[in-house]
Amino acid sequence: MKQIFLYRDPRDIVVSFVYYIMNDFQDDPTYSYLAKCTSQKERYLSDIKGMDLGIINYPNISKWLEKFMGWREHTDVHVVRFKDLIDPELQRRTVSSLATFIFKGQKGVDL
């Protein structure tokens, strides 16, 4: 089965995660921990280094990302950088590459 592995720059992941938790998902277990931080930088560093929440141990960003990196090596996985999908100069080539990966070898599809 073909799969698409879409990834982001880890710095963008950290910024998005902290923003999402602080503004849209205050029921998340990390909210209380992040809310106690005295600055945005401290929140980012907490996400980067990991958080010990007592019952739950939220891993550091490197350990969290490690779970997914092996996917890049599979032949049935097409790797796409998120930034390439939103960059006007790279978008067409990226979408074309995705279409080729998805439809290659299918009858009735002319690439």
C-alpha positions in Angstrom: 0.0 0.0 0.0 1.4 3.4 -1.0 1.8 5.9 1.8 2.7 9.6 2.0 5.0 10.8 4.8 4.5 14.5 5.2 6.9 16.2 7.6 7.6 19.7 9.0 10.6 21.4 10.3 10.8 20.4 14.0 11.0 24.1 14.9 7.7 24.7 13.2 6.2 21.7 15.0 7.2 23.1 18.4 5.8 26.6 17.7 2.5 25.1 16.3 2.2 22.6 19.2 2.6 25.3 21.9 0.3 27.7 20.1 -2.4 25.0 19.7 -2.2 23.9 23.3 -2.3 27.4 24.7 -5.0 28.7 22.5 -7.2 25.8 21.3 -6.8 22.7 23.5 -6.6 23.6 27.1 -7.9 20.2 28.1 -4.6 18.6 27.0 -2.4 17.3 29.9 0.5 19.6 28.8 -1.6 22.8 29.1 -1.2 23.1 32.9 2.6 22.6 32.6 2.9 25.1 29.8 0.7 27.6 31.5 3.1 27.8 34.4 6.0 28.8 32.2 6.9 32.4 32.5 7.7 33.0 28.9 7.0 31.7 25.4 10.7 30.7 25.1 10.3 28.6 28.2 7.2 26.9 26.7 9.1 26.1 23.5 12.1 24.7 25.5 9.7 22.6 27.5 8.3 21.0 24.3 11.8 20.6 22.9 13.2 19.0 26.1 10.1 17.1 27.1 7.8 17.4 30.1 7.4 15.1 33.1 3.7 15.5 33.9 3.7 13.0 36.7 1.6 10.2 35.4 2.4 11.1 31.8 5.9 11.7 30.5 5.9 13.8 27.3 9.1 12.9 25.4 11.5 15.4 24.0 10.9 16.4 20.4 13.8 14.3 19.1 12.5 11.2 20.7 9.0 11.9 19.5 10.1 12.4 15.9 12.3 9.3 16.1 9.1 7.2 15.9 8.4 8.4 12.4 11.8 8.7 10.8 12.0 5.0 9.8 9.0 5.5 7.5 11.3 7.5 5.1 13.2 4.3 4.2 10.2 2.3 2.9 9.9 2.0 -0.8 6.1 2.4 -0.7 6.4 5.7 1.1 6.7 9.0 -0.7 8.3 11.7 1.5 7.1 15.3 1.2 8.2 18.4 3.1 5.2 20.5 4.2 7.1 23.6 3.2 7.3 22.3 -0.4 3.5 22.1 -0.5 3.1 25.7 0.5 6.0 27.3 -1.3 4.7 28.8 -4.6 7.9 28.0 -6.4 7.9 24.3 -5.3 4.2 23.6 -5.1 3.6 22.5 -8.7 6.6 20.1 -8.7 5.7 18.7 -5.3 2.1 18.0 -6.3 3.2 16.5 -9.6 5.6 14.2 -7.8 2.8 13.2 -5.5 0.5 12.5 -8.4 3.1 10.4 -10.1 3.7 8.4 -6.9 0.0 7.8 -6.3 -1.1 7.0 -9.9 2.0 5.4 -11.4 1.1 2.0 -12.8 -2.6 2.4 -12.6 -4.6 1.6 -15.8 -6.3 4.5 -17.5 -4.1 7.2 -15.8 -1.9 9.1 -18.2 0.9 10.9 -16.4 
